[in-house]
Amino acid sequence: MNFVFAPSESRAQDFLKNNRFGLDDRVKVRTASSRLDGERYCEGDTLYILDGCPSKMLASIQINSMISPTKPAVISVEER
């Protein structure tokens, strides 16, 4: 499963329209207002983290990745 973490819904949608990773609207989008506590990821998951995500969101992603039984792939995306 692919996850996109973005500071806002509009940023996530813009990224999905113009991304170079081949992602489409089937990815799970998480925004700064999403509840991330306890979310678990699997080995086949890929987490795309857009620039501008708040530090609290990044901390939740890190903790959730650490408690997951297998580690997901993490890609930090700078949009310029």
C-alpha positions in Angstrom: 0.0 0.0 0.0 1.2 3.5 -0.7 0.7 6.4 1.7 1.1 10.1 1.0 1.6 12.3 4.0 1.0 16.0 3.2 0.5 19.2 5.2 -3.0 19.7 3.5 -5.4 17.9 1.3 -4.8 20.4 -1.6 -1.0 19.7 -1.5 -1.7 16.0 -1.6 -4.0 16.3 -4.6 -1.5 18.5 -6.4 1.2 16.0 -5.7 -0.9 13.1 -7.0 -1.7 15.0 -10.2 1.9 15.7 -11.0 4.0 13.1 -9.3 6.9 11.2 -10.9 6.3 8.0 -8.9 3.4 6.7 -10.9 1.0 7.1 -8.0 -2.8 7.5 -8.6 -5.8 8.2 -6.5 -5.7 4.7 -4.9 -3.1 5.8 -2.4 -4.0 6.5 1.2 -3.7 10.2 1.9 -2.9 11.4 5.4 -2.9 15.2 6.2 -1.7 17.2 9.2 -5.3 16.9 10.6 -5.4 13.1 10.3 -5.2 10.9 13.4 -2.1 8.8 13.0 -1.8 7.3 16.4 -1.1 3.6 16.2 -1.2 3.3 12.5 0.8 0.3 11.4 2.7 -0.2 8.2 3.9 -3.4 6.5 7.1 -4.3 4.6 5.5 -3.7 1.2 4.2 -0.2 2.1 5.8 2.9 0.8 5.4 6.2 2.7 5.8 9.4 0.6 6.3 12.3 3.0 5.9 15.7 1.4 8.0 18.7 2.5 6.2 21.1 4.9 4.6 18.4 7.1 4.5 19.6 10.7 7.0 18.1 13.2 4.2 16.4 15.2 3.1 14.5 12.1 6.7 13.5 11.4 7.1 12.2 14.9 3.9 10.1 14.7 5.1 8.6 11.4 8.4 7.8 13.0 6.9 6.2 16.1 4.3 4.2 14.0 7.1 2.9 11.7 9.1 1.8 14.8 6.2 -0.2 16.2 5.3 -1.8 13.0 6.4 -5.5 12.8 8.2 -4.9 9.4 9.6 -1.6 8.1 8.0 0.3 5.3 10.0 2.2 2.6 10.1 5.9 3.3 10.6 8.5 0.6 11.0 12.2 1.4 9.6 14.3 -1.4 10.8 17.9 -1.9 8.4 19.8 -4.2 10.1 22.7 -6.0 
